[in-house]
Structure formats: structure tokens, C-alpha cells
Amino acid sequence: MELFYRVTLHEIIADALTLIEERELSSKHALERVFRRVEGKDKETARGIAHAYVFEIEKWRAKIDFILNSVLKGSRVEDLDTYLANLLRIGTFEMKFKGVNPAIATDSVVRVVKEKFDLTRAKFANAVLREVEKFNVERALKRLKERDRIEWLSVRFSHPRWYVEYVVKLLGYDETVRLLLSNLRPQRYYIRVNTLKVDVDRVKRYLEENGVRVSLTPVDDVLKVLEYEKPVTKLEWYRKGYFVIQDLASAYVAHVLNPEPGERVLDLAAAPGSKTFHAAALMENRGEIVAVDYSYDRLIKMRERMKKLGVKNVKLVHADGQSYTEKEKFDKIILDAPCSSSGTYRQFPEVKWRFNEEKIKRVISVQRNMLINAYRNLAGGGEMTYSTCSIRIDENEQNVLFAIEKGLELVDYPFEWGDKGFLEIGDKVFRTWTHKHDCNSFFIAKLRKP
Ligand SMILES: C[S@@+](CC[C@H](N)C(=O)[O-])C[C@H]1O[C@@H](n2cnc3c(N)ncnc32)[C@H](O)[C@@H]1O
């Protein structure tokens, strides 16, 4: 493969994996950043291969690390230099998941280690990967299953242990296995029609004419992609902003909020803007949406998307949603809070490895501050949605109970699909699960200020 002078595919993949880990970038953004430095006639082919490697390595990381830690004896892959660890992960993935000839997989990694580090570490990488080659994964997993079933689920289906423990308590063992399996399946795409530009029937017809088979969903302006000849993002109507890719549950939020043309709406965690833009479409670009986000980069991206979609009634504000207020109160608020993202593992496998209990506690505190701030900004009689893409009760139902304590009322909204939630408010909130609803695991509650 002809790439830029001295850049190998293994270096690109290790660079991306390292950026994901150290800078907490998404796979997509990490690869975009790495590929800015790559030139050559095979760049696009390399991009496709690198994307598949990064996605699969993130997906299978617990199993890959189990193999590496079993042969490392004493030290752990997480304690090695991040770049070196990622090169070892790539070698292990190639050998044990892709069936690449072990000598070739080892050689490709050892060459990069020699160049980036030194001979000692190249020898170390060589020795580790030779052990990986000999390691019998199935036998080790069988022994693990006898010893510790939770750990076995965590390794076998490559999910964080805390998640497995949490879901087993919540849903029981069998349903947990179904959820874990569904998180490992290929992503399902949904299309939300941008009704500012076009209607659902026209988009449906256009997609079918272009080899995309779709079906209707419980959400009026959303279509489920069943089959396609080329990715929908390569179609002209996507480029023209006639439709967006948006998860099914996420696209339900704006309908539940039901903002009306002419209202004043606040979005306290708005970027990259899916729900803001959906609300703008339901408001037919009339009234005002104040879209707040903490991340400047994400707001810049949001501004670009806004132009493409023909959204005209949104004011972007770079601020902290925990404290931002305006003198005039709002009719409606969207609070799609930052969260553990534990409902998005099928879509973003890298987030599986990003959260621990400590970090989750911190994000819950932000969610609660944002709920208090939403209360402050809401006009009397005003309504809001609280949503997250987390599976956890402490980020969802318990936060709704907290909001009720602070003065908000829970609206008994007639949700038309999805599951009930947990605790005493379970009947009045909405949840989806990846294994049941074929979308992100998601939570929505509708609240009102008396
Ligand atoms: C779940 S995402 C929002 C997704 C968005 N509502 C959509 O539908 O496209 C959470 C967002 O919260 C932002 N965020 C995190 N902490 C924040 C804070 N203290 N104030 C405002 N935004 C914050 C993040 O930058 C991120 O864009």
C-alpha cells in the first residue's frame, strides 16, 4: 500500500487508538485528525481499513486485554506506555480475531516498536506476541467461566465489569446476555427527515430510488435503514441537508417536548445539535432556541450543520449549562445531559472504557446542577425533557426524583412505544434498550414547572 513516506497502517491505527484513550476523542474524530497527516494514492483505502481496525479493537478491547494480561504475567497492558500497549493490541487483534499469519502480525508490530522506541522494547513486543500466538483463548475463557461468571461475561462479550454487574442486577442474567450481544452487532442507522426542507414521503421515495430500503418507525419523521447499496451519507440529499442520521430514541425527545412555532426554547447541552435542529424543524423556524454547550469545538461544528440544514432560529451560546441564565424565562427546555453514554456501546464502542464509578459520580453531580438550572430558567407552567443515553438508574430515575424534590412535577406523558423505567416513577418515564428496540439504550422523562 502506497502511503506517505514512512507511515504504516499500524502507526496510523496506534496513533488513533492513543488519541482516543489520551484525549478522549471519538474514533471518528481521532481518525480524522490522524488522516490529516497522511497523503498518498491509497489514502481512502487506508482510511476504510483503519476505521474498521479501530472500531473492532475498541469493541473487543476487554477480550484483547485479557489475552495480553494472561501472557504478560505480573505486569498489565494498561500500565505499559499507551502507544506500545496499542501496538500490542493491534498485533493480538490481527492474530486472534482476523486470522492474520502470526509471524506477519508480529513482524509488522515489532518493526514499528523498533522505530518508535528501542531494541529492548522491540524484543519485549516480539516475546509478548509469540506468547499470544501460543495462548489458547477458549481454554482460558472456560476456566474463567468456572471461576467468575461476571468476569467471564465481561471478557467474553467485551464490556466493562461495572456495566455487566449493573445490568445483571437490573435485568437478570439472560437478558444481560441479550443486551451484551446486541451491543456487539453492527450499528443500525436511522434517518430523520429535515421537514424544514422536504417531507417524509419524498425522502422515502428518493432513498428507494437510490437503492436504500427503509421502513417506517414509531417516530413520525424517522425512517429505519434496512439495506443500502452505498452509505446514505454519500447521497446528494444528505449533502443538501434534506435528512440527517439520528438515533431513533434520540429523535423521540423533540416530539415529547413538542415545541410550538413562536416559543422560546432553551437547550442546556446542545452540541452537536441533533435535538436542537429537530426542535427548530417542529417550530418551523419560528420563535427562538438558545443552544448552550460547554464545548467550543462542538459549537463550531453545530454552526456548520445549522447552515446546511436551513435552521434559522437558533442562537448558539458557549457557556456552562449548570449556571447559564437569561432574564426572560423559557417556555420549554431540552436537557439532554452529558452522561456515562452507557446506552451507546453499539454505536461508540470506545466509550465502554472511558467511565469508572468515580467519573460517573462527577457526571451525576453535573446532571443535578443542570436540572436545578433548568428549573431556574423555566417559566411557570413551562415544560422540559430530561434525557440521557445512559442505562443507569442513578443518572435517570433517581435524577428525576431529585428534580421533583427541587420543585419540578413529572408529567404523565402517554409514551407510544418503548419500555417503562424503574423505581416508583417507572410508569411515567420512557426507556429503550438496544436488544429490544434496535436503537441506543435511552431514557426520557417529561417535567413541568408548576
Ligand atoms: C449528550 S451530549 C448532547 C447531545 C445533543 N443534545 C444532541 O442531541 O446532539 C452532551 C453535551 O453536553 C455538553 N456538556 C458537558 N458539560 C456541559 C456543561 N457543564 N454545560 C454545557 N454543556 C455541557 C457536551 O459538550 C456535550 O455536547
The ligand as a Tripos MOL2 file, in Angstrom:
@<TRIPOS>MOLECULE
LIG
   27    29     1     0     0
SMALL
NO_CHARGES

@<TRIPOS>ATOM
      1 C1        -25.3650   14.0720   25.2970 C.3       1 LIG1
      2 S1        -24.4520   15.3430   24.5820 S.3       1 LIG1
      3 C2        -25.6990   16.3710   23.8840 C.3       1 LIG1
      4 C3        -26.1950   15.8960   22.5510 C.3       1 LIG1
      5 C4        -27.1310   16.8910   21.8950 C.3       1 LIG1
      6 N1        -28.2330   17.2500   22.7580 N.3       1 LIG1
      7 C5        -27.6810   16.3400   20.5910 C.2       1 LIG1
      8 O1        -28.8080   15.8530   20.5630 O.co2     1 LIG1
      9 O2        -26.9640   16.4020   19.5880 O.co2     1 LIG1
     10 C6        -23.9620   16.2560   25.9710 C.3       1 LIG1
     11 C7        -23.3240   17.6000   25.6530 C.3       1 LIG1
     12 O3        -23.1460   18.2560   26.9000 O.3       1 LIG1
     13 C8        -22.0320   19.1100   26.7770 C.3       1 LIG1
     14 N2        -21.6490   19.4820   28.1490 N.ar      1 LIG1
     15 C9        -20.9550   18.8050   29.0740 C.ar      1 LIG1
     16 N3        -20.8660   19.5100   30.2180 N.ar      1 LIG1
     17 C10       -21.5430   20.6630   30.0000 C.ar      1 LIG1
     18 C11       -21.8140   21.8110   30.7800 C.ar      1 LIG1
     19 N4        -21.3970   21.9080   32.0340 N.pl3     1 LIG1
     20 N5        -22.5220   22.8150   30.2170 N.ar      1 LIG1
     21 C12       -22.9750   22.7410   28.9420 C.ar      1 LIG1
     22 N6        -22.7390   21.6680   28.1570 N.ar      1 LIG1
     23 C13       -22.0390   20.6650   28.6770 C.ar      1 LIG1
     24 C14       -21.0380   18.3120   25.9970 C.3       1 LIG1
     25 O4        -20.1110   19.1590   25.3500 O.3       1 LIG1
     26 C15       -21.9750   17.5840   25.0020 C.3       1 LIG1
     27 O5        -22.0020   18.3070   23.7970 O.3       1 LIG1
@<TRIPOS>BOND
     1     1     2 1
     2     2     3 1
     3     2    10 1
     4     3     4 1
     5     4     5 1
     6     5     6 1
     7     5     7 1
     8     7     8 2
     9     7     9 1
    10    10    11 1
    11    11    12 1
    12    11    26 1
    13    12    13 1
    14    13    14 1
    15    13    24 1
    16    14    15 ar
    17    14    23 ar
    18    15    16 ar
    19    16    17 ar
    20    17    18 ar
    21    17    23 ar
    22    18    19 1
    23    18    20 ar
    24    20    21 ar
    25    21    22 ar
    26    22    23 ar
    27    24    25 1
    28    24    26 1
    29    26    27 1
@<TRIPOS>SUBSTRUCTURE
     1 LIG1         1 GROUP 0 **** ****
